[in-house]
Amino acid sequence: MSSTGSTYGDIHRYEPPRESTAAAIAIVLLTVVEIVFVGLFAYGLTSGWAAGPAGEPANMFLGTILGLIFIDLAFILALYRKEFLPDVMIVKKRRRKWEDLYVREEDADGNELGGDMVEQFKRAVYPYYKR
């Protein structure tokens, strides 16, 4: 579904998500693996695996488990984003590469101090504020 509008915020392209059953099952299985890794990591910390003179191998083991936790979480989020979120392209204003987000051409020389403080605050908080 596409629109022909060219004003800010118009949806240029909208593709609905696939929502496949295989992805949902994979997310559930990866979540179970994530829970197992988190439980193993928490048990290792509370039981003091890394304490004592031979703590280096246990520290490496706990670090590996922590890394696997984040990698598994990355796969879960990537699958969710790809399969369950729509692909939407929104029309935005094009800007020159050198142009700062908050500076307009008419304000390049600066503003007087304290003049129209409410408008300056609105533009600082929301840079795409329309006149």
Contact map, one row per residue, 1 for C-alpha under 8 A:
11100000000011100000000000000000000000000000000000000000000000000000000000000000000000000000000000000000000000000000000000000000000
11110000001111000000000000000000000000000000000000000000000000000000000000000000000000000000000000000000000000000000000000000000000
11111000011110000000000000000000000000000000000000000000000000000000000000000000000000000000000000000000000000000000000000000000000
01111100000100000000000000000000000000000000000000000000000000000000000000000000000000000000000000000000000000000000000000000000000
00111110011100000000000000000000000000000000000000000000000000000000000000000000000000000000000000000000000000000000000000000000000
00011111010000000000000000000000000000000000000000000000000000000000000000000000000000000010000000000000000000000000000000000000000
00001111110000000000000000000000000000000000000000000000000000000000000000000000000000000011000000000000000000000000000000000000000
00000111110000000000000000000000000000000000000000000000000000000000000000000000000000000111100000000000000000000000000000000000000
00000011111000000000000000000000000000000000000000000000000000000000000000000000000000000111000000000000000000000000000000000000000
00101111111100000000000000000000000000000000000000000000000000000000000000000000000000000110000000000000000000000000000000000000000
01101000111111000000000000000000000000000000000000000000000000000000000000000000000000011110000000000000000000000000000000000000000
01111000011111000000000000000000000000000000000000000000000000000000000000000000000000011110000000000000000000000000000000000000000
11100000001111100000000000000000000000000000000000000000000000000000000000000000000000111100000000000000000000000000000000000000000
11000000001111110000000000000000000000000000000000000000000000000000000000000000000001111000000000000000000000000000000000000000000
10000000000011111000000000000000000000000000000000000000000000000000000000000000000001110000000000000000000000000000000000000000000
00000000000001111100000000000000000000000000000000000000000000000000000000000000000011100000000000000000000000000000000000000000000
00000000000000111110000000000000000000000000000000000000000000000000000000000000011111100000000000000000000000000000000000000000000
00000000000000011111000000000000000000000000000000000000000000000000000000000000001100000000000000000000000000000000000000000000000
00000000000000001111101100000000000000000000000000000000000000000000000000000000001100000000000000000000000000000000000000000000000
00000000000000000111111100000000000000000000000000000000000000000000000000000000001000000000000000000000000000000000000000000000000
00000000000000000011111110000000000000000000000000000000000000000000000000000000000000000000000000000000000000000000000000000000000
00000000000000000001111111000000000000000000000000000000000000000000000000000000000000000000000000000000000000000000000000000000000
00000000000000000011111111100000000000000000000000000000000000000000000000000011001000000000000000000000000000000000000000000000000
00000000000000000011111111110000000000000000000000000000000000000000000000000000000000000000000000000000000000000000000000000000000
00000000000000000000111111111000000000000000000000000000000000000000000000000000000000000000000000000000000000000000000000000000000
00000000000000000000011111111100000000000000000000000000000000000000000000000000000000000000000000000000000000000000000000000000000
00000000000000000000001111111110000000000000000000000000000000000000000000010011000000000000000000000000000000000000000000000000000
00000000000000000000000111111111000000000000000000000000000000000000000000000000000000000000000000000000000000000000000000000000000
00000000000000000000000011111111100000000000000000000000000000000000000000000000000000000000000000000000000000000000000000000000000
00000000000000000000000001111111110000000000000000000000000000000000000100110000000000000000000000000000000000000000000000000000000
00000000000000000000000000111111111000000000000000000000000000000000000000010000000000000000000000000000000000000000000000000000000
00000000000000000000000000011111111100000000000000000000000000000000000000000000000000000000000000000000000000000000000000000000000
00000000000000000000000000001111111110000000000000000000000000000000000100000000000000000000000000000000000000000000000000000000000
00000000000000000000000000000111111111000000000000000000000000000000100110000000000000000000000000000000000000000000000000000000000
00000000000000000000000000000011111111100000000000000000000000000000000000000000000000000000000000000000000000000000000000000000000
00000000000000000000000000000001111111110000000000000000000000000000000000000000000000000000000000000000000000000000000000000000000
00000000000000000000000000000000111111111000000000000000000000001101100000000000000000000000000000000000000000000000000000000000000
00000000000000000000000000000000011111111100000000000000000000000100100000000000000000000000000000000000000000000000000000000000000
00000000000000000000000000000000001111111110000000000000000000000000000000000000000000000000000000000000000000000000000000000000000
00000000000000000000000000000000000111111111000000000000000000001000000000000000000000000000000000000000000000000000000000000000000
00000000000000000000000000000000000011111111100000000000000001001100000000000000000000000000000000000000000000000000000000000000000
00000000000000000000000000000000000001111111110000000000000000000000000000000000000000000000000000000000000000000000000000000000000
00000000000000000000000000000000000000111111111000000000000000000000000000000000000000000000000000000000000000000000000000000000000
00000000000000000000000000000000000000011111111111000000000001000000000000000000000000000000000000000000000000000000000000000000000
00000000000000000000000000000000000000001111111111000000000001000000000000000000000000000000000000000000000000000000000000000000000
00000000000000000000000000000000000000000111111110000000000000000000000000000000000000000000000000000000000000000000000000000000000
00000000000000000000000000000000000000000011111110000000000000000000000000000000000000000000000000000000000000000000000000000000000
00000000000000000000000000000000000000000001111111100000000000000000000000000000000000000000000000000000000000000000000000000000000
00000000000000000000000000000000000000000001111111100010011000000000000000000000000000000000000000000000000000000000000000000000000
00000000000000000000000000000000000000000001100111110111111000000000000000000000000000000000000000000000000000000000000000000000000
00000000000000000000000000000000000000000000000111111110000000000000000000000000000000000000000000000000000000000000000000000000000
00000000000000000000000000000000000000000000000001111110000000000000000000000000000000000000000000000000000000000000000000000000000
00000000000000000000000000000000000000000000000000111110000000000000000000000000000000000000000000000000000000000000000000000000000
00000000000000000000000000000000000000000000000001111111110000000000000000000000000000000000000000000000000000000000000000000000000
00000000000000000000000000000000000000000000000011111111111000000000000000000000000000000000000000000000000000000000000000000000000
00000000000000000000000000000000000000000000000001000111111100000000000000000000000000000000000000000000000000000000000000000000000
00000000000000000000000000000000000000000000000001000111111110000000000000000000000000000000000000000000000000000000000000000000000
00000000000000000000000000000000000000000000000011000111111111000000000000000000000000000000000000000000000000000000000000000000000
00000000000000000000000000000000000000000000000011000011111111100000000000000000000000000000000000000000000000000000000000000000000
00000000000000000000000000000000000000000000000000000001111111110000000000000000000000000000000000000000000000000000000000000000000
00000000000000000000000000000000000000000000000000000000111111111000000000000000000000000000000000000000000000000000000000000000000
00000000000000000000000000000000000000001001100000000000011111111100000000000000000000000000000000000000000000000000000000000000000
00000000000000000000000000000000000000000000000000000000001111111110000000000000000000000000000000000000000000000000000000000000000
00000000000000000000000000000000000000000000000000000000000111111111000000000000000000000000000000000000000000000000000000000000000
00000000000000000000000000000000000010011000000000000000000011111111100000000000000000000000000000000000000000000000000000000000000
00000000000000000000000000000000000011001000000000000000000001111111110000000000000000000000000000000000000000000000000000000000000
00000000000000000000000000000000000000000000000000000000000000111111111000000000000000000000000000000000000000000000000000000000000
00000000000000000000000000000000000010000000000000000000000000011111111100000000000000000000000000000000000000000000000000000000000
00000000000000000000000000000000010011000000000000000000000000001111111110000000000000000000000000000000000000000000000000000000000
00000000000000000000000000000000000000000000000000000000000000000111111111000000000000000000000000000000000000000000000000000000000
00000000000000000000000000000000000000000000000000000000000000000011111111100000000000000000000000000000000000000000000000000000000
00000000000000000000000000000100110000000000000000000000000000000001111111110000000000000000000000000000000000000000000000000000000
00000000000000000000000000000000010000000000000000000000000000000000111111111000000000000000000000000000000000000000000000000000000
00000000000000000000000000000000000000000000000000000000000000000000011111111100000000000000000000000000000000000000000000000000000
00000000000000000000000000000100000000000000000000000000000000000000001111111110000000000000000000000000000000000000000000000000000
00000000000000000000000000100110000000000000000000000000000000000000000111111111000000000000000000000000000000000000000000000000000
00000000000000000000000000000000000000000000000000000000000000000000000011111111100000000000000000000000000000000000000000000000000
00000000000000000000000000000000000000000000000000000000000000000000000001111111110000000000000000000000000000000000000000000000000
00000000000000000000001000100000000000000000000000000000000000000000000000111111111100000000000000000000000000000000000000000000000
00000000000000000000001000100000000000000000000000000000000000000000000000011111111110000000000000000000000000000000000000000000000
00000000000000000000000000000000000000000000000000000000000000000000000000001111111110000000000000000000000000000000000000000000000
00000000000000001000000000000000000000000000000000000000000000000000000000000111111110000000000000000000000000000000000000000000000
00000000000000001111001000000000000000000000000000000000000000000000000000000011111110000000000000000000000000000000000000000000000
00000000000000001110000000000000000000000000000000000000000000000000000000000011111111000000000000000000000000000000000000000000000
00000000000000011000000000000000000000000000000000000000000000000000000000000001111111100000000000000000000000000000000000000000000
00000000000001111000000000000000000000000000000000000000000000000000000000000000000111110000000000000000000000000000000000000000000
00000000000011111000000000000000000000000000000000000000000000000000000000000000000011111000000000000000000000000000000000000000000
00000000001111100000000000000000000000000000000000000000000000000000000000000000000001111100000000000000000000000000000000000000000
00000000001111000000000000000000000000000000000000000000000000000000000000000000000000111110000000000000000000000000000000000000000
00000001111110000000000000000000000000000000000000000000000000000000000000000000000000011111000000000000000000000000000000000000000
00000111111100000000000000000000000000000000000000000000000000000000000000000000000000001111100000000000000000000000000000000000000
00000011100000000000000000000000000000000000000000000000000000000000000000000000000000000111110000000000000000000000000000000000000
00000001000000000000000000000000000000000000000000000000000000000000000000000000000000000011111000000000000000000000000000000000000
00000000000000000000000000000000000000000000000000000000000000000000000000000000000000000001111100000000000000000000000000000000000
00000000000000000000000000000000000000000000000000000000000000000000000000000000000000000000111110100000000000000000000000000000000
00000000000000000000000000000000000000000000000000000000000000000000000000000000000000000000011111100000000000000000000000000000000
00000000000000000000000000000000000000000000000000000000000000000000000000000000000000000000001111100000000000000000000000000000000
00000000000000000000000000000000000000000000000000000000000000000000000000000000000000000000000111110000000000000000000000000000000
00000000000000000000000000000000000000000000000000000000000000000000000000000000000000000000001111111010000000000000000000000000000
00000000000000000000000000000000000000000000000000000000000000000000000000000000000000000000000001111110000000000000000000000000000
00000000000000000000000000000000000000000000000000000000000000000000000000000000000000000000000000111110000000000000000000000010000
00000000000000000000000000000000000000000000000000000000000000000000000000000000000000000000000000011111000000000000000000110010000
00000000000000000000000000000000000000000000000000000000000000000000000000000000000000000000000000111111101100000000000000000000000
00000000000000000000000000000000000000000000000000000000000000000000000000000000000000000000000000000111111100000000000000000000000
00000000000000000000000000000000000000000000000000000000000000000000000000000000000000000000000000000011111100000000000000000000000
00000000000000000000000000000000000000000000000000000000000000000000000000000000000000000000000000000001111110000000000000000000000
00000000000000000000000000000000000000000000000000000000000000000000000000000000000000000000000000000011111111100000000000000000000
00000000000000000000000000000000000000000000000000000000000000000000000000000000000000000000000000000011111111000000000000000000000
00000000000000000000000000000000000000000000000000000000000000000000000000000000000000000000000000000000011111100000000000000000000
00000000000000000000000000000000000000000000000000000000000000000000000000000000000000000000000000000000001111110000000000000000000
00000000000000000000000000000000000000000000000000000000000000000000000000000000000000000000000000000000001011111010000000000000000
00000000000000000000000000000000000000000000000000000000000000000000000000000000000000000000000000000000000001111110000000000000000
00000000000000000000000000000000000000000000000000000000000000000000000000000000000000000000000000000000000000111110000000000000000
00000000000000000000000000000000000000000000000000000000000000000000000000000000000000000000000000000000000000011111100000000000000
00000000000000000000000000000000000000000000000000000000000000000000000000000000000000000000000000000000000000111111100000000000000
00000000000000000000000000000000000000000000000000000000000000000000000000000000000000000000000000000000000000000111111100000000000
00000000000000000000000000000000000000000000000000000000000000000000000000000000000000000000000000000000000000000111111110000000000
00000000000000000000000000000000000000000000000000000000000000000000000000000000000000000000000000000000000000000001111111000000000
00000000000000000000000000000000000000000000000000000000000000000000000000000000000000000000000000000000000000000001111111100000000
00000000000000000000000000000000000000000000000000000000000000000000000000000000000000000000000000000000000000000001111111110000000
00000000000000000000000000000000000000000000000000000000000000000000000000000000000000000000000000000000000000000000111111111000000
00000000000000000000000000000000000000000000000000000000000000000000000000000000000000000000000000000000000000000000011111111110100
00000000000000000000000000000000000000000000000000000000000000000000000000000000000000000000000000000100000000000000001111111111100
00000000000000000000000000000000000000000000000000000000000000000000000000000000000000000000000000000100000000000000000111111110000
00000000000000000000000000000000000000000000000000000000000000000000000000000000000000000000000000000000000000000000000011111110000
00000000000000000000000000000000000000000000000000000000000000000000000000000000000000000000000000000000000000000000000001111111100
00000000000000000000000000000000000000000000000000000000000000000000000000000000000000000000000000001100000000000000000001111111100
00000000000000000000000000000000000000000000000000000000000000000000000000000000000000000000000000000000000000000000000000100111110
00000000000000000000000000000000000000000000000000000000000000000000000000000000000000000000000000000000000000000000000001100111111
00000000000000000000000000000000000000000000000000000000000000000000000000000000000000000000000000000000000000000000000000000001111
00000000000000000000000000000000000000000000000000000000000000000000000000000000000000000000000000000000000000000000000000000000111
